[in-house]
């Protein structure tokens, strides 16, 4: 686990396993960033967040065991327009 300048631990491109009933498949997707093993951060470079981006973030949130997910686009003019929070 890496640490940022504030001392927070984070991991980049974290593989997420797919589990169906008792069958565990190899990781097919990766979370962009997981901070302190509790917050999933999914970054996009689009002008507007779409429902498909929200669905992807929720899909990643379940196997990550994180308490919260943040979906953020880097191209929004105002932060409030490009940030979504998800709590399972």
C-alpha positions as CSV (number, residue, x, y, z in Angstrom):
1,X,0.0,0.0,0.0
2,X,1.3,3.4,-1.0
3,X,0.9,6.5,1.2
4,X,0.2,10.1,0.1
5,X,1.6,13.3,1.5
6,X,-1.1,13.3,4.2
7,X,-0.3,9.8,5.3
8,X,-3.4,8.1,3.9
9,X,-2.8,4.7,2.5
10,X,-4.1,3.9,-1.0
11,X,-3.9,1.3,-3.8
12,X,-4.2,1.9,-7.5
13,X,-5.7,-0.4,-10.1
14,X,-7.0,-2.9,-7.4
15,X,-8.2,-6.1,-9.0
16,X,-11.8,-7.0,-7.9
17,X,-12.9,-10.7,-7.8
18,X,-16.1,-11.9,-9.2
19,X,-18.0,-14.3,-6.9
20,X,-21.2,-16.0,-7.9
21,X,-22.7,-18.3,-5.2
22,X,-19.6,-20.4,-4.2
23,X,-17.8,-19.9,-7.5
24,X,-14.9,-17.4,-7.4
25,X,-13.6,-16.2,-10.8
26,X,-10.4,-14.5,-11.6
27,X,-10.5,-10.7,-11.3
28,X,-12.1,-9.2,-14.4
29,X,-12.2,-5.5,-13.4
30,X,-10.1,-3.1,-11.4
31,X,-11.0,-0.2,-9.1
32,X,-9.1,2.9,-10.0
33,X,-8.1,3.8,-6.4
34,X,-9.0,2.5,-3.0
35,X,-8.1,4.7,0.0
36,X,-7.5,3.3,3.4
37,X,-9.4,0.1,2.4
38,X,-12.7,2.0,3.0
39,X,-13.3,4.4,0.1
40,X,-13.4,3.4,-3.6
41,X,-12.6,6.3,-6.0
42,X,-13.6,5.8,-9.6
43,X,-12.3,8.4,-12.0
44,X,-13.7,9.3,-15.4
45,X,-12.6,11.7,-18.1
46,X,-16.0,12.6,-19.5
47,X,-17.9,15.9,-19.6
48,X,-21.0,14.4,-18.0
49,X,-21.5,11.4,-15.7
50,X,-23.9,8.9,-17.2
51,X,-26.0,6.1,-15.6
52,X,-23.6,3.6,-17.1
53,X,-20.8,5.1,-15.0
54,X,-22.9,4.9,-11.9
55,X,-23.8,1.3,-12.6
56,X,-20.1,0.5,-13.1
57,X,-19.2,2.1,-9.8
58,X,-21.9,0.2,-7.9
59,X,-20.7,-3.0,-9.5
60,X,-17.1,-2.3,-8.3
61,X,-18.3,-1.3,-4.8
62,X,-19.9,-4.6,-3.9
63,X,-16.8,-6.9,-4.2
64,X,-14.4,-4.1,-2.9
65,X,-15.8,-4.3,0.7
66,X,-15.5,-0.5,0.8
67,X,-17.9,1.6,2.9
68,X,-18.3,4.3,0.3
69,X,-17.6,5.0,-3.3
70,X,-17.0,8.3,-5.1
71,X,-17.5,8.6,-8.8
72,X,-15.7,11.7,-10.2
73,X,-15.2,13.1,-13.6
74,X,-12.1,15.2,-14.2
75,X,-13.7,17.3,-17.0
76,X,-16.6,18.9,-15.0
77,X,-16.5,22.7,-14.7
78,X,-17.7,22.6,-11.1
79,X,-16.8,19.8,-8.7
80,X,-20.5,19.4,-7.5
81,X,-21.5,18.6,-11.1
82,X,-18.9,15.9,-11.5
83,X,-19.0,14.1,-8.2
84,X,-21.4,11.3,-7.0
85,X,-21.3,9.5,-3.7
86,X,-22.6,5.9,-3.2
87,X,-23.1,4.2,0.2
88,X,-24.1,0.5,0.1
